[in-house]
Amino acid sequence: MVHGGWPGDEEDQGRLVPLYILVGGRTRPRNTDLDLATQVVAAPADRTVLEPEYEQIVAACVNWASVAEIAAGVRRPLTVVKVLVDILLEQGYLAVGAPAQRTNLNRPLLETLLAGLQRL
């Protein structure tokens, strides 16, 4: 049996496929904008064909979550989770939001909203 997790990690004792096989040998995500603050959410898709590691990540994204939160929740190294999330994004199982450090304000929309609230 090939062991793909950390030595002594009990939940990985039954793993037959190392994580590097699941990510196709990738060491970095292809999406260079993907960072630990990137927010992702599960997209409506048939998840029955996913490997357990991928399913675990998609399940953790029922509500918006950052890549760092996902890594902590599934107890996997951040670098591996970034690659797994990137693959899930490419395959349409996850959708990405704007990274937390970016703010995209639509000033005209906000002014219209404010004007409407002031009229109430």
Jmol script that loads the backbone (N, CA, C; Angstrom):
load data "model"
ATOM      1  N   MET A   1       0.850  -1.183   0.000  1.00  0.00           N
ATOM      2  CA  MET A   1       0.000   0.000   0.000  1.00  0.00           C
ATOM      3  C   MET A   1       0.887   1.234   0.000  1.00  0.00           C
ATOM      4  N   VAL A   2       0.581   2.179  -0.861  1.00  0.00           N
ATOM      5  CA  VAL A   2       1.325   3.429  -0.922  1.00  0.00           C
ATOM      6  C   VAL A   2       0.656   4.413   0.006  1.00  0.00           C
ATOM      7  N   HIS A   3       1.444   5.085   0.823  1.00  0.00           N
ATOM      8  CA  HIS A   3       0.921   6.035   1.799  1.00  0.00           C
ATOM      9  C   HIS A   3       1.144   7.442   1.277  1.00  0.00           C
ATOM     10  N   GLY A   4       0.053   8.251   1.129  1.00  0.00           N
ATOM     11  CA  GLY A   4       0.170   9.578   0.538  1.00  0.00           C
ATOM     12  C   GLY A   4       0.078  10.714   1.523  1.00  0.00           C
ATOM     13  N   GLY A   5      -0.177  10.473   2.792  1.00  0.00           N
ATOM     14  CA  GLY A   5      -0.345  11.547   3.765  1.00  0.00           C
ATOM     15  C   GLY A   5       0.889  11.709   4.620  1.00  0.00           C
ATOM     16  N   TRP A   6       0.687  12.390   5.714  1.00  0.00           N
ATOM     17  CA  TRP A   6       1.773  12.582   6.668  1.00  0.00           C
ATOM     18  C   TRP A   6       1.958  11.308   7.481  1.00  0.00           C
ATOM     19  N   PRO A   7       3.200  10.987   7.821  1.00  0.00           N
ATOM     20  CA  PRO A   7       3.431   9.799   8.641  1.00  0.00           C
ATOM     21  C   PRO A   7       2.650   9.884   9.943  1.00  0.00           C
ATOM     22  N   GLY A   8       1.932   8.818  10.263  1.00  0.00           N
ATOM     23  CA  GLY A   8       1.171   8.790  11.504  1.00  0.00           C
ATOM     24  C   GLY A   8      -0.224   9.366  11.386  1.00  0.00           C
ATOM     25  N   ASP A   9      -0.596   9.909  10.256  1.00  0.00           N
ATOM     26  CA  ASP A   9      -1.920  10.475  10.055  1.00  0.00           C
ATOM     27  C   ASP A   9      -2.902   9.327   9.883  1.00  0.00           C
ATOM     28  N   GLU A  10      -3.717   9.074  10.899  1.00  0.00           N
ATOM     29  CA  GLU A  10      -4.571   7.890  10.916  1.00  0.00           C
ATOM     30  C   GLU A  10      -5.600   7.880   9.800  1.00  0.00           C
ATOM     31  N   GLU A  11      -6.119   9.045   9.398  1.00  0.00           N
ATOM     32  CA  GLU A  11      -7.155   9.028   8.372  1.00  0.00           C
ATOM     33  C   GLU A  11      -6.609   8.654   7.008  1.00  0.00           C
ATOM     34  N   ASP A  12      -5.307   8.693   6.812  1.00  0.00           N
ATOM     35  CA  ASP A  12      -4.711   8.329   5.539  1.00  0.00           C
ATOM     36  C   ASP A  12      -4.251   6.881   5.489  1.00  0.00           C
ATOM     37  N   GLN A  13      -4.461   6.109   6.544  1.00  0.00           N
ATOM     38  CA  GLN A  13      -3.955   4.741   6.589  1.00  0.00           C
ATOM     39  C   GLN A  13      -4.526   3.870   5.474  1.00  0.00           C
ATOM     40  N   GLY A  14      -5.765   4.140   5.033  1.00  0.00           N
ATOM     41  CA  GLY A  14      -6.372   3.328   3.999  1.00  0.00           C
ATOM     42  C   GLY A  14      -6.167   3.868   2.591  1.00  0.00           C
ATOM     43  N   ARG A  15      -5.431   4.958   2.444  1.00  0.00           N
ATOM     44  CA  ARG A  15      -5.243   5.588   1.139  1.00  0.00           C
ATOM     45  C   ARG A  15      -4.416   4.689   0.232  1.00  0.00           C
ATOM     46  N   LEU A  16      -4.934   4.446  -0.967  1.00  0.00           N
ATOM     47  CA  LEU A  16      -4.201   3.657  -1.931  1.00  0.00           C
ATOM     48  C   LEU A  16      -3.529   4.529  -2.989  1.00  0.00           C
ATOM     49  N   VAL A  17      -4.018   5.774  -3.164  1.00  0.00           N
ATOM     50  CA  VAL A  17      -3.500   6.669  -4.184  1.00  0.00           C
ATOM     51  C   VAL A  17      -2.847   7.878  -3.510  1.00  0.00           C
ATOM     52  N   PRO A  18      -1.566   8.120  -3.752  1.00  0.00           N
ATOM     53  CA  PRO A  18      -0.928   9.299  -3.164  1.00  0.00           C
ATOM     54  C   PRO A  18      -1.526  10.568  -3.754  1.00  0.00           C
ATOM     55  N   LEU A  19      -1.478  11.648  -2.989  1.00  0.00           N
ATOM     56  CA  LEU A  19      -2.072  12.909  -3.450  1.00  0.00           C
ATOM     57  C   LEU A  19      -1.447  13.414  -4.743  1.00  0.00           C
ATOM     58  N   TYR A  20      -0.159  13.193  -4.974  1.00  0.00           N
ATOM     59  CA  TYR A  20       0.446  13.709  -6.200  1.00  0.00           C
ATOM     60  C   TYR A  20      -0.128  13.038  -7.445  1.00  0.00           C
ATOM     61  N   ILE A  21      -0.681  11.850  -7.298  1.00  0.00           N
ATOM     62  CA  ILE A  21      -1.353  11.198  -8.423  1.00  0.00           C
ATOM     63  C   ILE A  21      -2.679  11.914  -8.703  1.00  0.00           C
ATOM     64  N   LEU A  22      -3.396  12.277  -7.645  1.00  0.00           N
ATOM     65  CA  LEU A  22      -4.683  12.962  -7.806  1.00  0.00           C
ATOM     66  C   LEU A  22      -4.544  14.314  -8.484  1.00  0.00           C
ATOM     67  N   VAL A  23      -3.419  14.973  -8.290  1.00  0.00           N
ATOM     68  CA  VAL A  23      -3.220  16.299  -8.890  1.00  0.00           C
ATOM     69  C   VAL A  23      -2.448  16.204 -10.193  1.00  0.00           C
ATOM     70  N   GLY A  24      -2.244  15.010 -10.693  1.00  0.00           N
ATOM     71  CA  GLY A  24      -1.562  14.833 -11.973  1.00  0.00           C
ATOM     72  C   GLY A  24      -0.116  15.284 -11.950  1.00  0.00           C
ATOM     73  N   GLY A  25       0.518  15.232 -10.793  1.00  0.00           N
ATOM     74  CA  GLY A  25       1.912  15.627 -10.677  1.00  0.00           C
ATOM     75  C   GLY A  25       2.121  17.129 -10.577  1.00  0.00           C
ATOM     76  N   ARG A  26       1.055  17.888 -10.560  1.00  0.00           N
ATOM     77  CA  ARG A  26       1.197  19.349 -10.452  1.00  0.00           C
ATOM     78  C   ARG A  26       1.789  19.736  -9.110  1.00  0.00           C
ATOM     79  N   THR A  27       2.587  20.781  -9.127  1.00  0.00           N
ATOM     80  CA  THR A  27       3.129  21.308  -7.881  1.00  0.00           C
ATOM     81  C   THR A  27       2.588  22.700  -7.578  1.00  0.00           C
ATOM     82  N   ARG A  28       1.982  23.332  -8.578  1.00  0.00           N
ATOM     83  CA  ARG A  28       1.414  24.677  -8.415  1.00  0.00           C
ATOM     84  C   ARG A  28       0.097  24.758  -9.179  1.00  0.00           C
ATOM     85  N   PRO A  29      -0.803  25.624  -8.696  1.00  0.00           N
ATOM     86  CA  PRO A  29      -2.035  25.822  -9.465  1.00  0.00           C
ATOM     87  C   PRO A  29      -1.732  26.577 -10.761  1.00  0.00           C
ATOM     88  N   ARG A  30      -2.489  26.292 -11.800  1.00  0.00           N
ATOM     89  CA  ARG A  30      -2.325  27.009 -13.063  1.00  0.00           C
ATOM     90  C   ARG A  30      -2.861  28.419 -12.963  1.00  0.00           C
ATOM     91  N   ASN A  31      -3.890  28.602 -12.149  1.00  0.00           N
ATOM     92  CA  ASN A  31      -4.476  29.922 -11.930  1.00  0.00           C
ATOM     93  C   ASN A  31      -3.560  30.693 -10.982  1.00  0.00           C
ATOM     94  N   THR A  32      -2.809  31.649 -11.516  1.00  0.00           N
ATOM     95  CA  THR A  32      -1.832  32.373 -10.702  1.00  0.00           C
ATOM     96  C   THR A  32      -2.486  33.354  -9.727  1.00  0.00           C
ATOM     97  N   ASP A  33      -3.783  33.643  -9.918  1.00  0.00           N
ATOM     98  CA  ASP A  33      -4.485  34.536  -8.991  1.00  0.00           C
ATOM     99  C   ASP A  33      -4.978  33.812  -7.748  1.00  0.00           C
ATOM    100  N   LEU A  34      -4.888  32.514  -7.741  1.00  0.00           N
ATOM    101  CA  LEU A  34      -5.363  31.716  -6.617  1.00  0.00           C
ATOM    102  C   LEU A  34      -4.397  31.860  -5.449  1.00  0.00           C
ATOM    103  N   ASP A  35      -4.896  32.418  -4.356  1.00  0.00           N
ATOM    104  CA  ASP A  35      -4.063  32.539  -3.158  1.00  0.00           C
ATOM    105  C   ASP A  35      -4.847  32.065  -1.943  1.00  0.00           C
ATOM    106  N   LEU A  36      -4.265  32.170  -0.769  1.00  0.00           N
ATOM    107  CA  LEU A  36      -4.912  31.616   0.410  1.00  0.00           C
ATOM    108  C   LEU A  36      -6.161  32.377   0.818  1.00  0.00           C
ATOM    109  N   ALA A  37      -6.351  33.612   0.321  1.00  0.00           N
ATOM    110  CA  ALA A  37      -7.547  34.390   0.648  1.00  0.00           C
ATOM    111  C   ALA A  37      -8.640  34.285  -0.409  1.00  0.00           C
ATOM    112  N   THR A  38      -8.380  33.596  -1.507  1.00  0.00           N
ATOM    113  CA  THR A  38      -9.368  33.462  -2.567  1.00  0.00           C
ATOM    114  C   THR A  38     -10.606  32.745  -2.038  1.00  0.00           C
ATOM    115  N   GLN A  39     -11.761  33.322  -2.300  1.00  0.00           N
ATOM    116  CA  GLN A  39     -13.032  32.761  -1.853  1.00  0.00           C
ATOM    117  C   GLN A  39     -13.617  31.865  -2.938  1.00  0.00           C
ATOM    118  N   VAL A  40     -14.020  30.663  -2.571  1.00  0.00           N
ATOM    119  CA  VAL A  40     -14.634  29.731  -3.517  1.00  0.00           C
ATOM    120  C   VAL A  40     -15.925  29.178  -2.923  1.00  0.00           C
ATOM    121  N   VAL A  41     -16.795  28.724  -3.814  1.00  0.00           N
ATOM    122  CA  VAL A  41     -18.064  28.130  -3.398  1.00  0.00           C
ATOM    123  C   VAL A  41     -18.369  26.977  -4.340  1.00  0.00           C
ATOM    124  N   ALA A  42     -19.075  25.975  -3.833  1.00  0.00           N
ATOM    125  CA  ALA A  42     -19.435  24.811  -4.643  1.00  0.00           C
ATOM    126  C   ALA A  42     -20.430  25.221  -5.722  1.00  0.00           C
ATOM    127  N   ALA A  43     -20.199  24.734  -6.916  1.00  0.00           N
ATOM    128  CA  ALA A  43     -21.107  24.974  -8.038  1.00  0.00           C
ATOM    129  C   ALA A  43     -22.047  23.769  -8.153  1.00  0.00           C
ATOM    130  N   PRO A  44     -23.241  23.975  -8.698  1.00  0.00           N
ATOM    131  CA  PRO A  44     -24.135  22.826  -8.875  1.00  0.00           C
ATOM    132  C   PRO A  44     -23.580  21.885  -9.939  1.00  0.00           C
ATOM    133  N   ALA A  45     -23.187  20.709  -9.526  1.00  0.00           N
ATOM    134  CA  ALA A  45     -22.607  19.724 -10.447  1.00  0.00           C
ATOM    135  C   ALA A  45     -22.747  18.332  -9.828  1.00  0.00           C
ATOM    136  N   ASP A  46     -22.684  17.318 -10.656  1.00  0.00           N
ATOM    137  CA  ASP A  46     -22.749  15.932 -10.197  1.00  0.00           C
ATOM    138  C   ASP A  46     -21.402  15.559  -9.585  1.00  0.00           C
ATOM    139  N   ARG A  47     -21.400  15.373  -8.271  1.00  0.00           N
ATOM    140  CA  ARG A  47     -20.149  15.094  -7.570  1.00  0.00           C
ATOM    141  C   ARG A  47     -19.938  13.610  -7.324  1.00  0.00           C
ATOM    142  N   THR A  48     -20.779  12.764  -7.851  1.00  0.00           N
ATOM    143  CA  THR A  48     -20.670  11.328  -7.572  1.00  0.00           C
ATOM    144  C   THR A  48     -19.425  10.704  -8.187  1.00  0.00           C
ATOM    145  N   VAL A  49     -18.824  11.353  -9.179  1.00  0.00           N
ATOM    146  CA  VAL A  49     -17.652  10.781  -9.846  1.00  0.00           C
ATOM    147  C   VAL A  49     -16.338  11.253  -9.227  1.00  0.00           C
ATOM    148  N   LEU A  50     -16.412  12.133  -8.237  1.00  0.00           N
ATOM    149  CA  LEU A  50     -15.202  12.689  -7.640  1.00  0.00           C
ATOM    150  C   LEU A  50     -14.522  11.715  -6.687  1.00  0.00           C
ATOM    151  N   GLU A  51     -13.197  11.797  -6.653  1.00  0.00           N
ATOM    152  CA  GLU A  51     -12.424  11.060  -5.654  1.00  0.00           C
ATOM    153  C   GLU A  51     -12.768  11.637  -4.277  1.00  0.00           C
ATOM    154  N   PRO A  52     -12.609  10.867  -3.202  1.00  0.00           N
ATOM    155  CA  PRO A  52     -12.984  11.345  -1.862  1.00  0.00           C
ATOM    156  C   PRO A  52     -12.314  12.662  -1.460  1.00  0.00           C
ATOM    157  N   GLU A  53     -11.061  12.860  -1.852  1.00  0.00           N
ATOM    158  CA  GLU A  53     -10.366  14.101  -1.489  1.00  0.00           C
ATOM    159  C   GLU A  53     -11.015  15.309  -2.147  1.00  0.00           C
ATOM    160  N   TYR A  54     -11.413  15.161  -3.398  1.00  0.00           N
ATOM    161  CA  TYR A  54     -12.088  16.241  -4.105  1.00  0.00           C
ATOM    162  C   TYR A  54     -13.482  16.472  -3.520  1.00  0.00           C
ATOM    163  N   GLU A  55     -14.196  15.409  -3.237  1.00  0.00           N
ATOM    164  CA  GLU A  55     -15.536  15.504  -2.664  1.00  0.00           C
ATOM    165  C   GLU A  55     -15.490  16.225  -1.319  1.00  0.00           C
ATOM    166  N   GLN A  56     -14.479  15.936  -0.537  1.00  0.00           N
ATOM    167  CA  GLN A  56     -14.325  16.565   0.770  1.00  0.00           C
ATOM    168  C   GLN A  56     -14.151  18.075   0.620  1.00  0.00           C
ATOM    169  N   ILE A  57     -13.396  18.495  -0.375  1.00  0.00           N
ATOM    170  CA  ILE A  57     -13.189  19.931  -0.606  1.00  0.00           C
ATOM    171  C   ILE A  57     -14.476  20.586  -1.083  1.00  0.00           C
ATOM    172  N   VAL A  58     -15.173  19.968  -2.025  1.00  0.00           N
ATOM    173  CA  VAL A  58     -16.425  20.543  -2.529  1.00  0.00           C
ATOM    174  C   VAL A  58     -17.448  20.635  -1.395  1.00  0.00           C
ATOM    175  N   ALA A  59     -17.523  19.624  -0.558  1.00  0.00           N
ATOM    176  CA  ALA A  59     -18.447  19.645   0.577  1.00  0.00           C
ATOM    177  C   ALA A  59     -18.119  20.764   1.550  1.00  0.00           C
ATOM    178  N   ALA A  60     -16.844  21.091   1.678  1.00  0.00           N
ATOM    179  CA  ALA A  60     -16.427  22.179   2.569  1.00  0.00           C
ATOM    180  C   ALA A  60     -16.767  23.549   1.992  1.00  0.00           C
ATOM    181  N   CYS A  61     -17.185  23.579   0.727  1.00  0.00           N
ATOM    182  CA  CYS A  61     -17.455  24.849   0.046  1.00  0.00           C
ATOM    183  C   CYS A  61     -18.944  25.076  -0.190  1.00  0.00           C
ATOM    184  N   VAL A  62     -19.794  24.464   0.614  1.00  0.00           N
ATOM    185  CA  VAL A  62     -21.226  24.700   0.470  1.00  0.00           C
ATOM    186  C   VAL A  62     -21.505  26.192   0.644  1.00  0.00           C
ATOM    187  N   ASN A  63     -20.836  26.809   1.591  1.00  0.00           N
ATOM    188  CA  ASN A  63     -20.856  28.261   1.765  1.00  0.00           C
ATOM    189  C   ASN A  63     -19.491  28.790   1.332  1.00  0.00           C
ATOM    190  N   TRP A  64     -19.426  30.077   1.008  1.00  0.00           N
ATOM    191  CA  TRP A  64     -18.154  30.669   0.596  1.00  0.00           C
ATOM    192  C   TRP A  64     -17.081  30.373   1.636  1.00  0.00           C
ATOM    193  N   ALA A  65     -15.904  29.985   1.171  1.00  0.00           N
ATOM    194  CA  ALA A  65     -14.773  29.698   2.056  1.00  0.00           C
ATOM    195  C   ALA A  65     -13.485  30.074   1.347  1.00  0.00           C
ATOM    196  N   SER A  66     -12.507  30.500   2.117  1.00  0.00           N
ATOM    197  CA  SER A  66     -11.205  30.804   1.537  1.00  0.00           C
ATOM    198  C   SER A  66     -10.415  29.514   1.378  1.00  0.00           C
ATOM    199  N   VAL A  67      -9.411  29.549   0.532  1.00  0.00           N
ATOM    200  CA  VAL A  67      -8.562  28.375   0.325  1.00  0.00           C
ATOM    201  C   VAL A  67      -7.898  27.973   1.640  1.00  0.00           C
ATOM    202  N   ALA A  68      -7.501  28.950   2.449  1.00  0.00           N
ATOM    203  CA  ALA A  68      -6.880  28.650   3.741  1.00  0.00           C
ATOM    204  C   ALA A  68      -7.868  27.943   4.674  1.00  0.00           C
ATOM    205  N   GLU A  69      -9.130  28.396   4.685  1.00  0.00           N
ATOM    206  CA  GLU A  69     -10.149  27.746   5.519  1.00  0.00           C
ATOM    207  C   GLU A  69     -10.400  26.315   5.065  1.00  0.00           C
ATOM    208  N   ILE A  70     -10.404  26.111   3.771  1.00  0.00           N
ATOM    209  CA  ILE A  70     -10.619  24.768   3.236  1.00  0.00           C
ATOM    210  C   ILE A  70      -9.480  23.849   3.672  1.00  0.00           C
ATOM    211  N   ALA A  71      -8.244  24.320   3.529  1.00  0.00           N
ATOM    212  CA  ALA A  71      -7.078  23.513   3.909  1.00  0.00           C
ATOM    213  C   ALA A  71      -7.149  23.123   5.382  1.00  0.00           C
ATOM    214  N   ALA A  72      -7.541  24.071   6.223  1.00  0.00           N
ATOM    215  CA  ALA A  72      -7.654  23.769   7.650  1.00  0.00           C
ATOM    216  C   ALA A  72      -8.788  22.789   7.907  1.00  0.00           C
ATOM    217  N   GLY A  73      -9.898  22.967   7.201  1.00  0.00           N
ATOM    218  CA  GLY A  73     -11.058  22.105   7.399  1.00  0.00           C
ATOM    219  C   GLY A  73     -10.834  20.670   6.960  1.00  0.00           C
ATOM    220  N   VAL A  74     -10.103  20.480   5.876  1.00  0.00           N
ATOM    221  CA  VAL A  74      -9.861  19.121   5.384  1.00  0.00           C
ATOM    222  C   VAL A  74      -8.540  18.546   5.894  1.00  0.00           C
ATOM    223  N   ARG A  75      -7.829  19.334   6.668  1.00  0.00           N
ATOM    224  CA  ARG A  75      -6.574  18.909   7.293  1.00  0.00           C
ATOM    225  C   ARG A  75      -5.555  18.406   6.278  1.00  0.00           C
ATOM    226  N   ARG A  76      -5.322  19.233   5.270  1.00  0.00           N
ATOM    227  CA  ARG A  76      -4.329  18.937   4.228  1.00  0.00           C
ATOM    228  C   ARG A  76      -3.407  20.139   4.097  1.00  0.00           C
ATOM    229  N   PRO A  77      -2.198  19.942   3.594  1.00  0.00           N
ATOM    230  CA  PRO A  77      -1.277  21.059   3.395  1.00  0.00           C
ATOM    231  C   PRO A  77      -1.856  22.082   2.410  1.00  0.00           C
ATOM    232  N   LEU A  78      -1.641  23.355   2.690  1.00  0.00           N
ATOM    233  CA  LEU A  78      -2.180  24.435   1.872  1.00  0.00           C
ATOM    234  C   LEU A  78      -1.746  24.322   0.416  1.00  0.00           C
ATOM    235  N   THR A  79      -0.496  23.971   0.173  1.00  0.00           N
ATOM    236  CA  THR A  79      -0.013  23.879  -1.213  1.00  0.00           C
ATOM    237  C   THR A  79      -0.765  22.806  -1.994  1.00  0.00           C
ATOM    238  N   VAL A  80      -1.084  21.695  -1.365  1.00  0.00           N
ATOM    239  CA  VAL A  80      -1.826  20.621  -2.024  1.00  0.00           C
ATOM    240  C   VAL A  80      -3.272  21.055  -2.257  1.00  0.00           C
ATOM    241  N   VAL A  81      -3.875  21.696  -1.268  1.00  0.00           N
ATOM    242  CA  VAL A  81      -5.262  22.135  -1.395  1.00  0.00           C
ATOM    243  C   VAL A  81      -5.395  23.180  -2.490  1.00  0.00           C
ATOM    244  N   LYS A  82      -4.417  24.060  -2.637  1.00  0.00           N
ATOM    245  CA  LYS A  82      -4.476  25.056  -3.717  1.00  0.00           C
ATOM    246  C   LYS A  82      -4.529  24.378  -5.077  1.00  0.00           C
ATOM    247  N   VAL A  83      -3.765  23.325  -5.260  1.00  0.00           N
ATOM    248  CA  VAL A  83      -3.770  22.608  -6.531  1.00  0.00           C
ATOM    249  C   VAL A  83      -5.098  21.869  -6.711  1.00  0.00           C
ATOM    250  N   LEU A  84      -5.601  21.225  -5.657  1.00  0.00           N
ATOM    251  CA  LEU A  84      -6.877  20.520  -5.737  1.00  0.00           C
ATOM    252  C   LEU A  84      -8.019  21.485  -6.050  1.00  0.00           C
ATOM    253  N   VAL A  85      -8.022  22.650  -5.399  1.00  0.00           N
ATOM    254  CA  VAL A  85      -9.039  23.675  -5.664  1.00  0.00           C
ATOM    255  C   VAL A  85      -8.931  24.165  -7.105  1.00  0.00           C
ATOM    256  N   ASP A  86      -7.712  24.360  -7.582  1.00  0.00           N
ATOM    257  CA  ASP A  86      -7.515  24.809  -8.958  1.00  0.00           C
ATOM    258  C   ASP A  86      -8.106  23.794  -9.949  1.00  0.00           C
ATOM    259  N   ILE A  87      -7.887  22.524  -9.705  1.00  0.00           N
ATOM    260  CA  ILE A  87      -8.432  21.479 -10.575  1.00  0.00           C
ATOM    261  C   ILE A  87      -9.961  21.487 -10.530  1.00  0.00           C
ATOM    262  N   LEU A  88     -10.524  21.641  -9.328  1.00  0.00           N
ATOM    263  CA  LEU A  88     -11.974  21.691  -9.195  1.00  0.00           C
ATOM    264  C   LEU A  88     -12.566  22.921  -9.878  1.00  0.00           C
ATOM    265  N   LEU A  89     -11.839  24.025  -9.857  1.00  0.00           N
ATOM    266  CA  LEU A  89     -12.280  25.229 -10.571  1.00  0.00           C
ATOM    267  C   LEU A  89     -12.289  24.981 -12.075  1.00  0.00           C
ATOM    268  N   GLU A  90     -11.229  24.360 -12.575  1.00  0.00           N
ATOM    269  CA  GLU A  90     -11.134  24.068 -14.009  1.00  0.00           C
ATOM    270  C   GLU A  90     -12.248  23.139 -14.469  1.00  0.00           C
ATOM    271  N   GLN A  91     -12.642  22.208 -13.612  1.00  0.00           N
ATOM    272  CA  GLN A  91     -13.657  21.227 -13.980  1.00  0.00           C
ATOM    273  C   GLN A  91     -15.083  21.697 -13.699  1.00  0.00           C
ATOM    274  N   GLY A  92     -15.225  22.894 -13.114  1.00  0.00           N
ATOM    275  CA  GLY A  92     -16.548  23.467 -12.890  1.00  0.00           C
ATOM    276  C   GLY A  92     -17.246  23.039 -11.619  1.00  0.00           C
ATOM    277  N   TYR A  93     -16.539  22.383 -10.708  1.00  0.00           N
ATOM    278  CA  TYR A  93     -17.144  21.980  -9.443  1.00  0.00           C
ATOM    279  C   TYR A  93     -17.145  23.112  -8.422  1.00  0.00           C
ATOM    280  N   LEU A  94     -16.271  24.090  -8.597  1.00  0.00           N
ATOM    281  CA  LEU A  94     -16.198  25.253  -7.717  1.00  0.00           C
ATOM    282  C   LEU A  94     -16.273  26.526  -8.553  1.00  0.00           C
ATOM    283  N   ALA A  95     -16.742  27.580  -7.918  1.00  0.00           N
ATOM    284  CA  ALA A  95     -16.736  28.910  -8.533  1.00  0.00           C
ATOM    285  C   ALA A  95     -15.908  29.809  -7.629  1.00  0.00           C
ATOM    286  N   VAL A  96     -15.225  30.762  -8.225  1.00  0.00           N
ATOM    287  CA  VAL A  96     -14.323  31.620  -7.468  1.00  0.00           C
ATOM    288  C   VAL A  96     -14.918  33.009  -7.308  1.00  0.00           C
ATOM    289  N   GLY A  97     -14.644  33.623  -6.158  1.00  0.00           N
ATOM    290  CA  GLY A  97     -15.009  35.005  -5.908  1.00  0.00           C
ATOM    291  C   GLY A  97     -13.764  35.852  -5.980  1.00  0.00           C
ATOM    292  N   ALA A  98     -13.895  37.116  -5.676  1.00  0.00           N
ATOM    293  CA  ALA A  98     -12.740  38.008  -5.692  1.00  0.00           C
ATOM    294  C   ALA A  98     -11.897  37.768  -4.441  1.00  0.00           C
ATOM    295  N   PRO A  99     -10.571  37.784  -4.577  1.00  0.00           N
ATOM    296  CA  PRO A  99      -9.734  37.677  -3.381  1.00  0.00           C
ATOM    297  C   PRO A  99     -10.074  38.785  -2.387  1.00  0.00           C
ATOM    298  N   ALA A 100      -9.921  38.505  -1.115  1.00  0.00           N
ATOM    299  CA  ALA A 100     -10.337  39.424  -0.058  1.00  0.00           C
ATOM    300  C   ALA A 100      -9.642  40.779  -0.147  1.00  0.00           C
ATOM    301  N   GLN A 101      -8.419  40.818  -0.657  1.00  0.00           N
ATOM    302  CA  GLN A 101      -7.710  42.095  -0.684  1.00  0.00           C
ATOM    303  C   GLN A 101      -8.151  43.010  -1.823  1.00  0.00           C
ATOM    304  N   ARG A 102      -8.940  42.487  -2.759  1.00  0.00           N
ATOM    305  CA  ARG A 102      -9.446  43.299  -3.865  1.00  0.00           C
ATOM    306  C   ARG A 102     -10.836  43.807  -3.547  1.00  0.00           C
ATOM    307  N   THR A 103     -11.104  45.063  -3.890  1.00  0.00           N
ATOM    308  CA  THR A 103     -12.453  45.591  -3.762  1.00  0.00           C
ATOM    309  C   THR A 103     -12.881  46.112  -5.122  1.00  0.00           C
ATOM    310  N   ASN A 104     -13.989  45.620  -5.591  1.00  0.00           N
ATOM    311  CA  ASN A 104     -14.536  46.038  -6.870  1.00  0.00           C
ATOM    312  C   ASN A 104     -15.831  46.787  -6.599  1.00  0.00           C
ATOM    313  N   LEU A 105     -15.734  48.116  -6.547  1.00  0.00           N
ATOM    314  CA  LEU A 105     -16.902  48.928  -6.267  1.00  0.00           C
ATOM    315  C   LEU A 105     -17.501  49.440  -7.562  1.00  0.00           C
ATOM    316  N   ASN A 106     -18.799  49.373  -7.652  1.00  0.00           N
ATOM    317  CA  ASN A 106     -19.526  49.932  -8.777  1.00  0.00           C
ATOM    318  C   ASN A 106     -20.166  51.210  -8.258  1.00  0.00           C
ATOM    319  N   ARG A 107     -19.438  52.308  -8.360  1.00  0.00           N
ATOM    320  CA  ARG A 107     -19.882  53.573  -7.773  1.00  0.00           C
ATOM    321  C   ARG A 107     -21.251  54.020  -8.288  1.00  0.00           C
ATOM    322  N   PRO A 108     -21.512  53.986  -9.600  1.00  0.00           N
ATOM    323  CA  PRO A 108     -22.844  54.411 -10.055  1.00  0.00           C
ATOM    324  C   PRO A 108     -23.978  53.572  -9.450  1.00  0.00           C
ATOM    325  N   LEU A 109     -23.768  52.278  -9.320  1.00  0.00           N
ATOM    326  CA  LEU A 109     -24.783  51.423  -8.718  1.00  0.00           C
ATOM    327  C   LEU A 109     -24.991  51.787  -7.252  1.00  0.00           C
ATOM    328  N   LEU A 110     -23.904  52.035  -6.530  1.00  0.00           N
ATOM    329  CA  LEU A 110     -24.018  52.409  -5.118  1.00  0.00           C
ATOM    330  C   LEU A 110     -24.714  53.756  -4.953  1.00  0.00           C
ATOM    331  N   GLU A 111     -24.441  54.715  -5.850  1.00  0.00           N
ATOM    332  CA  GLU A 111     -25.102  56.022  -5.779  1.00  0.00           C
ATOM    333  C   GLU A 111     -26.598  55.899  -6.066  1.00  0.00           C
ATOM    334  N   THR A 112     -26.956  55.049  -7.016  1.00  0.00           N
ATOM    335  CA  THR A 112     -28.370  54.813  -7.326  1.00  0.00           C
ATOM    336  C   THR A 112     -29.070  54.170  -6.132  1.00  0.00           C
ATOM    337  N   LEU A 113     -28.427  53.215  -5.517  1.00  0.00           N
ATOM    338  CA  LEU A 113     -28.973  52.561  -4.340  1.00  0.00           C
ATOM    339  C   LEU A 113     -29.158  53.548  -3.203  1.00  0.00           C
ATOM    340  N   LEU A 114     -28.174  54.397  -2.968  1.00  0.00           N
ATOM    341  CA  LEU A 114     -28.249  55.405  -1.909  1.00  0.00           C
ATOM    342  C   LEU A 114     -29.382  56.387  -2.176  1.00  0.00           C
ATOM    343  N   ALA A 115     -29.510  56.834  -3.417  1.00  0.00           N
ATOM    344  CA  ALA A 115     -30.570  57.771  -3.778  1.00  0.00           C
ATOM    345  C   ALA A 115     -31.944  57.129  -3.533  1.00  0.00           C
ATOM    346  N   GLY A 116     -32.081  55.856  -3.889  1.00  0.00           N
ATOM    347  CA  GLY A 116     -33.340  55.150  -3.658  1.00  0.00           C
ATOM    348  C   GLY A 116     -33.650  55.018  -2.180  1.00  0.00           C
ATOM    349  N   LEU A 117     -32.656  54.753  -1.363  1.00  0.00           N
ATOM    350  CA  LEU A 117     -32.860  54.639   0.081  1.00  0.00           C
ATOM    351  C   LEU A 117     -33.218  55.982   0.691  1.00  0.00           C
ATOM    352  N   GLN A 118     -32.625  57.056   0.196  1.00  0.00           N
ATOM    353  CA  GLN A 118     -32.917  58.390   0.708  1.00  0.00           C
ATOM    354  C   GLN A 118     -34.349  58.822   0.392  1.00  0.00           C
ATOM    355  N   ARG A 119     -34.895  58.320  -0.722  1.00  0.00           N
ATOM    356  CA  ARG A 119     -36.265  58.660  -1.088  1.00  0.00           C
ATOM    357  C   ARG A 119     -37.291  57.971  -0.200  1.00  0.00           C
ATOM    358  N   LEU A 120     -36.898  56.906   0.478  1.00  0.00           N
ATOM    359  CA  LEU A 120     -37.849  56.173   1.323  1.00  0.00           C
ATOM    360  C   LEU A 120     -38.279  56.971   2.499  1.00  0.00           C
TER     361      LEU A 120
END
end "model"
wireframe off; spacefill off
backbone 0.3
color backbone group
